[in-house]
Amino acid sequence: MARMFRVLGFFTLTIGLMAFAGGLVEMAFLFFLQTAFFVILGYLNFTERTYVLLFWAYMIVTFTGFSYWTIFEMGLPV
């Protein structure tokens, strides 16, 4: 399971580099932070249960933040 977090780190690094190349600096830094988070978690050697709980917590925080941003910051179409 730890290797999966390193794979997630690789993919977030790839997305971050593409965003940086496309001029989306804020998005790139957000993905670089996620890359560091995933790679560090990948080397901590937690139990499989802990990795699953950490992933669920990450998904809840991410989807809550995304929903907040799209509803309240971007505004609803009229």
N, C-alpha and C positions, 0 to 999 in steps of 0.2 A: 504494500500500500504506500510505503514511503516513496517508492520510485514514481508512483502516479503523481505525487505532488511536484516532483522534479520535472515530469513531463508537462504538467500545467505551467510550471515556471518557464519552460522552453516556449510554449505557445504564447504565453502572455508577453514574453520578451519579443517574439516575432511580431505580434500585433503592435507592441510599443514602438518597435523600430519602423514599421510601416507607417504608423501614425506620425512619428517624428519626421520621416522623409516626406510625408504629405503636408507638413506644416501644422499639424494639430498637436501643439506642444503640451497643452494641458492634459489631453488624453494620453499622450505618450508618457508623461510623468506618472499619471495614475497607473498605467500598465507596468511601468518600471517598478513602482512600489509593490504592486501585486507580484511581480516576478521575484523580488527580494523576499517577500512573505512566503511564497510557495517554496522557493529553494531552501530557505532556512528551515521551514517545517519538514522538508524532505530529508534533511540530515539529522533530525532530532531523535529518530528511532522510537517513536511512541508506539503504543499498541494499536492494533487495527481498529478497535472500538474508538479510541481517542481520535484517530484520523477521520473516521466517519463523522463523529460529532463535530470536529473542527470544520469539516467540509459543509455540514448542514448549517452551522453557525455562519460560515462565510456566505452561503447562498441566501440565508435570511437577511443578513445585513445588506448584501448586494441588491437583492430584489426590492427591499424596502427603500434603499437609497435611490434606485432607478425609478421606482414608482413615485416617490416624493418629487424627484427632479422633473419627471415628465408631466406631472399634474400641476404642481405649484410653481415651479420655476419657468417652465415653457408655456404654461397656460393651456387651457382647453380651447379648441377651435369653436368659433361662434357661428 
